[in-house]
Amino acid sequence: MTPHELPKDGLTVFVKAECETCAMIAPVLDGLRKSGTETTIITQDDPSFPSGLSSVDDTALELSYRFDVEVVPTILRMRDGKEVARSFGWHRRDWEELTGQRDLGPGLPEARPGCGSRTREPGAWETLVARFGDSGIGARSIHLGEWDDEIEACFERGWSDGLPLVPPTDARILRMLEGTTRAPDEIIGDVPPNLTPISVEKAAINAVMAGCRPEYMPVVLTALEAALMPEATMHGVLCTTCFSSPILVVNGPITRKIGMNSGINCLGQGNRANATIGRALQLIIRNVGGGRPGELDRAVLGGPGKYTFCFAEDETDPTWTPLNVARGFTPGTNTVTLFQGDGIQGFIDQRSRTPRELIRSLARSLMAVGNWKLCEFTNALLVLVPEHYAIFREAGWDRDRILAELHAALRRPGTDVVQGAHGIGEGVSPDRRDELVDKFWPEGLLIVHAGGQAGLFSAICAGWTGGRFRHESKTVTREILS
Amino acid sequence: MTTTLRDPTGETASILRERVAPLQDFSGRTIALMDIGKMRGEEFIDRLEQLCSDRGISTRRYKKPTNTRVAPPDMIDDITGTCDAVIIALSDCGSCTSCSTHDLNDLDRNGLTGVSVLTEEFRNAFESQKSAIGLDAASVYVPHPMQNRTTEELHAFAEAALSQILAEICQDDLPQA
């Protein structure tokens, strides 16, 4: 039944059987009927309730949705097909005024609150908007056949990174949009390689497919904004023949709020926020930007980070300066840092006892980034685990000291690294033979503190080769707004 | 109840996946003639086979066990391994239109360019099925109905549709008989 099929004049009452107040007022409804007042009773759950009053079955909740019922019982007075008065719950005085009758429910209390409408159960509203209302979603509709499998349909259309996607239905998209205060039609930027404009809504659709929860949306949108900053060179990163992809490091209290992992196995599987935020960005690149492997994504090997690579920094140690603070943000700011990098190279050192030993050891491994002889060519991200950091902390070394010591330990004579040295063609320009050559530019080595409390196994992520254009391609950090 | 999804792409192109491009030419190529297993289709394909042969186009015949199901995986594998393009004929009902469009899609995903031949009556069904599958599939139509036609009439359908069918799978001009 639709609203226009209801009587144009009279009373309309929404109830549900499981509501005690609704059960309590059943005799009142019976009395209204017997008084000759046109009274339509609409029940949300059990069509046989209230017994003997032949109520209208609204288990599909269309009428409840269209009349925007928030509480049961809700009583409406209709005149000429329009609502002219409304009351909810049981308030004798209100009901008497609205019905024009006296002494309603003489044995009942003066007032009793109602219960929540079934339309307000978690997840119901967006589904009802999608089913009966105007979702306001602007993206093209794709109608599947009656027997089509939704997940297979997503694969068929080429939307997937190879793993199953959550089908982007209107209800899911509406729920995802609830995760941000930004307008669905706001354009965030142009996504490479096709430089296609992307709206908040389109980002939400891809976030749905990636498996995000609505509360991840601010992080997803910020990651996208970071990727679209010119110095992030996302265009190059996605099209490159190298292994690289965006590595997202999230800082701030939002990481705890949305349950991101900065501890055990934080670079691995098993955490929904870590997994799906990074995946959402990659799906946006694929679907909105058109960056698909074998077409414009020309990675000769690629890497697992091209599915997703996103984690939070461990900010629980007060002696550690978080990455975003080191990059100029106020402590406690929520940020996303985007580093253009590859998969991990494990750093194993279970013998070093002093910071100097550990620095020398780390430096030797960091020299392998890209190629042992390439210098100021790629950047690097060092994920320093708690047990390794403890060696520095106990010696009173902070982030700045560790970085300074690492850079110093990564400085080598030009004769060691020029092209041809050690019988290896690769290397730095021969005209640097007489210089001392740094492995990384001062801003080219990032350190993030993360990982489980046990294990002397840190990780090095090599940077993208595009990083050799130091003024063109940079690590970027952006504040997460709403 | 059917499901409606929303397009996650930049909407700069069709929502349908582009089909595998037609061959450059027929030289050294083998065309699969897939009989969907529907009655009378064989007569249409017999003529198509002869017309191809007259033009020096190499073909290989296949026949599905039934028009009411998609082709067996072995048949799809065999076509993929031995042929360069496929002509699927002749659909004149709902189930055969649906199943044969899936066959066309499966072969397209395996890298084969292809075309489906159907009767006019199933133009909308084919459009609907290709939209649900998401493939911008190629089709050629012959008159409907076909079940009550003589063999000569079915042969005439094949002759009339030949150039259109071959144009969907090969960019080169139709070779002369």
Chai-1 contact restraints between the chains, C-beta under 6 A:
chainA,res_idxA,chainB,res_idxB,connection_type,confidence,min_distance_angstrom,max_distance_angstrom,comment,restraint_id
A,I137,B,R6,contact,1.0,0.0,6.0,A-B,restraint_1
A,A139,B,R6,contact,1.0,0.0,6.0,A-B,restraint_2
A,A139,B,D7,contact,1.0,0.0,6.0,A-B,restraint_3
A,R140,B,D7,contact,1.0,0.0,6.0,A-B,restraint_4
A,R140,B,E11,contact,1.0,0.0,6.0,A-B,restraint_5
A,S141,B,T4,contact,1.0,0.0,6.0,A-B,restraint_6
A,I142,B,L5,contact,1.0,0.0,6.0,A-B,restraint_7
A,I142,B,D7,contact,1.0,0.0,6.0,A-B,restraint_8
A,I142,B,I15,contact,1.0,0.0,6.0,A-B,restraint_9
A,H143,B,T4,contact,1.0,0.0,6.0,A-B,restraint_10
A,L144,B,T2,contact,1.0,0.0,6.0,A-B,restraint_11
A,L144,B,T3,contact,1.0,0.0,6.0,A-B,restraint_12
A,L144,B,A132,contact,1.0,0.0,6.0,A-B,restraint_13
A,G145,B,A132,contact,1.0,0.0,6.0,A-B,restraint_14
A,E146,B,T2,contact,1.0,0.0,6.0,A-B,restraint_15
A,D148,B,A132,contact,1.0,0.0,6.0,A-B,restraint_16
A,E150,B,T3,contact,1.0,0.0,6.0,A-B,restraint_17
A,E156,B,I133,contact,1.0,0.0,6.0,A-B,restraint_18
A,E156,B,G134,contact,1.0,0.0,6.0,A-B,restraint_19
A,R157,B,G134,contact,1.0,0.0,6.0,A-B,restraint_20
A,G158,B,R17,contact,1.0,0.0,6.0,A-B,restraint_21
A,W159,B,P8,contact,1.0,0.0,6.0,A-B,restraint_22
A,P167,B,L5,contact,1.0,0.0,6.0,A-B,restraint_23
A,P168,B,L5,contact,1.0,0.0,6.0,A-B,restraint_24
A,P168,B,R6,contact,1.0,0.0,6.0,A-B,restraint_25
A,P168,B,P8,contact,1.0,0.0,6.0,A-B,restraint_26
A,I173,B,R6,contact,1.0,0.0,6.0,A-B,restraint_27
A,T196,B,G10,contact,1.0,0.0,6.0,A-B,restraint_28
A,T196,B,T12,contact,1.0,0.0,6.0,A-B,restraint_29
A,I205,B,R6,contact,1.0,0.0,6.0,A-B,restraint_30
A,I205,B,P8,contact,1.0,0.0,6.0,A-B,restraint_31
A,N206,B,P8,contact,1.0,0.0,6.0,A-B,restraint_32
A,M209,B,P8,contact,1.0,0.0,6.0,A-B,restraint_33
A,N287,B,P8,contact,1.0,0.0,6.0,A-B,restraint_34
A,N287,B,T9,contact,1.0,0.0,6.0,A-B,restraint_35
A,V288,B,G10,contact,1.0,0.0,6.0,A-B,restraint_36
